[in-house]
């Protein structure tokens, strides 16, 4: 009488779970096929004096079910991720040509008025904005006094502290905010135009007119 050792069945499952097979089938499908082949052979050739342990077979079937379930779960997750990425790409594409508000301390000034914003996480008794040129020279200081928490939208008319019109171009600004508890960590915000969209290893990225790239999650407002 030929017998088949039950530990071979368990090893088959372990090999499949560890990816030792080179078959084109899925891990779960291969494990299932090999398991059933060995189980049928084992039952046909079992020793009547030492019959197959039902409890052990049940345990092995449970392991097989787990492997199959994991494989199906992985397929479902891959499909879900693909759907989310596709949805994000469509959403991002709809923003091309629109203005978005993101973190940033730059002001692109052109003749007229340029806008920017400050995100205050707490109310401040004093807020001061210092606008500087690309060389770091102070162009304008704006004392805004007491301000409530939240998004504070601001504009700059391009006039310097000397009463002269600033040249068109890029400027940067710093924010100093305080209250009775001390410093308020104000967040500089910038308005930028969305030029294009890219799919990267980090997900969908919006390429902005300020030469930076941001994710959808980094956008505070869309205009």
C-alpha positions in Angstrom: 0.0 0.0 0.0 1.4 3.4 -1.0 0.9 6.2 1.4 1.3 10.0 1.0 2.6 12.0 3.9 0.3 14.8 5.0 3.1 17.2 5.7 3.7 17.3 1.9 0.3 19.0 1.5 1.2 21.6 4.1 4.5 22.2 2.5 2.7 22.8 -0.8 0.7 25.5 0.8 3.8 27.1 2.4 5.7 27.0 -0.9 2.8 28.7 -2.7 2.4 31.3 0.0 6.1 32.1 -0.2 6.0 32.4 -4.0 8.4 29.5 -4.7 6.4 28.4 -7.8 7.3 29.7 -11.2 3.9 29.0 -12.7 1.9 31.7 -14.6 -1.1 30.8 -12.5 -1.9 32.9 -9.4 -0.5 31.8 -6.1 -3.9 30.9 -4.8 -5.0 28.9 -7.9 -1.7 26.9 -8.0 -2.0 26.1 -4.3 -5.5 25.0 -4.7 -4.7 22.7 -7.7 -1.7 21.1 -6.1 -3.5 20.7 -2.8 -6.5 18.9 -4.3 -4.3 16.6 -6.4 -2.3 15.5 -3.4 -5.3 15.2 -1.2 -7.1 12.9 -3.7 -4.0 10.8 -4.1 -3.6 10.6 -0.4 -7.1 9.5 0.2 -6.9 6.8 -2.5 -3.7 5.4 -1.0 -4.2 5.9 2.7 -3.3 3.1 5.1 -6.5 1.5 6.4 -4.7 1.0 9.7 -3.7 4.6 9.8 -6.4 6.6 8.1 -6.3 10.2 7.1 -6.8 12.6 10.1 -10.0 14.5 9.4 -8.9 17.3 11.7 -5.7 17.8 9.8 -7.4 17.9 6.5 -9.9 20.5 7.8 -6.9 22.6 9.0 -5.2 22.4 5.6 -8.4 23.3 3.9 -8.7 26.4 6.1 -5.1 27.4 5.2 -6.0 27.0 1.5 -9.1 29.2 2.0 -6.9 31.9 3.6 -4.5 31.9 0.7 -7.3 32.1 -1.8 -9.0 34.9 0.2 -5.7 36.9 0.3 -5.3 36.5 -3.4 -8.8 37.8 -4.1 -8.3 40.6 -1.7 -5.1 41.7 -3.4 -6.9 41.7 -6.8 -9.7 43.7 -5.3 -7.3 46.3 -3.8 -5.4 46.6 -7.1 -8.6 47.2 -9.0 -9.7 49.8 -6.3 -6.4 51.6 -6.5 -6.6 51.7 -10.3 -10.1 53.2 -10.1 -9.0 55.9 -7.5 -6.0 56.9 -9.6 -8.1 57.1 -12.7 -10.6 59.3 -10.9 -7.9 61.5 -9.5 -6.4 62.0 -13.0 -9.8 63.1 -14.4 -10.3 65.4 -11.5 -6.8 66.9 -11.8 -7.2 67.4 -15.6 -10.3 69.5 -15.0 -8.2 72.0 -13.1 -5.9 72.8 -16.0 -6.1 76.5 -16.7 -7.6 77.3 -13.3 -6.1 79.2 -10.3 -5.5 77.2 -7.1 -4.4 78.3 -3.6 -1.5 76.3 -2.1 1.2 76.8 0.5 3.8 79.2 -0.7 5.4 82.6 0.0 5.7 84.0 -3.4 3.9 86.9 -5.1 3.9 87.3 -8.8 3.4 91.0 -9.3 2.2 92.6 -12.5 1.0 96.2 -13.0 -2.1 96.5 -10.8 -2.7 94.5 -7.7 -1.4 91.0 -6.8 -3.1 88.8 -4.2 -1.9 86.3 -1.7 -3.2 84.8 1.6 -2.2 83.8 5.1 -3.6 80.8 7.0 -3.8 81.7 10.7 -4.3 78.5 12.9 -5.2 80.8 15.8 -6.4 84.4 16.3 -3.5 86.9 16.4 -3.2 90.2 18.2 -0.6 91.3 15.7 0.1 90.3 12.1 3.0 91.8 10.1 3.8 91.0 6.5 7.2 91.9 5.0 7.5 91.8 1.2 11.0 91.3 -0.3 12.5 91.3 -3.7 14.5 88.3 -5.1 17.7 89.7 -3.6 16.1 89.8 -0.1 15.7 93.5 0.1 12.6 94.7 2.0 10.2 96.4 -0.4 7.1 96.8 1.7 5.9 96.2 5.3 2.3 95.8 6.1 1.0 95.9 9.7 -2.3 94.2 9.7 -3.0 94.5 13.5 -5.5 92.0 15.1 -6.8 89.2 12.9 -9.1 86.3 13.5 -8.0 82.7 12.8 -8.6 81.2 9.4 -7.7 82.2 5.8 -6.8 85.9 5.5 -6.9 87.1 1.9 -4.6 90.0 1.1 -3.6 92.3 -1.8 -0.6 94.3 -2.7 -0.9 97.3 -4.9 2.8 97.2 -5.9 3.7 100.3 -4.0 6.9 100.3 -1.9 7.5 101.9 1.5 9.3 104.7 -0.4 6.0 105.4 -2.2 7.3 104.2 -5.6 5.9 101.6 -7.9 7.6 98.3 -7.7 8.8 96.6 -10.9 6.9 93.7 -12.3 8.2 90.3 -11.3 8.4 87.8 -8.5 8.5 88.8 -4.8 8.5 86.8 -1.6 6.9 87.6 1.7 7.3 86.7 5.4 4.7 86.7 8.1 5.1 87.4 11.8 2.1 86.8 14.0 1.7 86.8 17.8 -1.0 86.6 20.4 -1.1 86.4 24.2 0.3 82.9 24.1 3.3 83.8 22.0 4.1 83.1 18.3 1.3 82.1 16.0 2.6 79.8 13.2 1.0 81.5 10.3 1.2 79.7 6.9 2.0 81.7 3.8 -0.3 80.9 0.9 0.1 81.6 -2.8 -2.2 81.7 -5.9 -0.9 79.8 -8.9 -2.2 78.8 -12.3 -2.4 75.0 -13.1 -0.5 74.5 -16.4 -0.6 70.7 -16.7 -1.0 67.4 -14.9 1.5 64.5 -14.4 1.2 60.9 -13.3 4.2 60.1 -11.1 5.3 57.4 -8.6 3.8 59.6 -5.9 0.5 59.9 -7.6 -1.2 62.6 -9.6 0.7 65.9 -9.5 -0.5 69.4 -10.7 2.3 71.4 -12.4 1.8 75.1 -11.4 2.9 78.4 -13.0 5.3 79.0 -10.2 7.4 76.0 -11.4 6.4 73.8 -8.5 4.2 70.6 -8.4 1.6 69.7 -5.8 -0.8 66.9 -5.1 -4.6 67.2 -5.0 -4.5 67.0 -1.3 -2.3 70.1 -1.1 -4.8 72.3 -2.8 -6.7 74.6 -0.4 -9.0 76.3 -2.8 -9.8 76.3 -6.6 -11.0 79.3 -8.5 
